[in-house]
Amino acid sequence: MAKHQVDKPIDPTRMVKCRFQDNFEFLQWLRRYWEAYSPKTHYDAAGRRNGKPGGPTDAGRPMSSASSS
């Protein structure tokens, strides 16, 4: 996971036990990771549904045949 700069070991057995503290710590870490690495641009959901580009992930990517018809 060094490619994505994830250095937190995630133990699935702890997550499956559904203990509040374990899951809460993971969600806090996940939010900090998202805020650090997410694109800071506005996402136009309504425009995306109407076929307009929705953000930086659409650059250079052709629309699928289901969306273009």
PyMOL commands that set and color helices and strands:
alter all, ss='L'
color gray80, all
select helices_A, chain A and resi 2-4+12-16+20-37+45-49+56-58+65-68
alter helices_A, ss='H'
color red, helices_A
deselect
rebuild
show_as cartoon
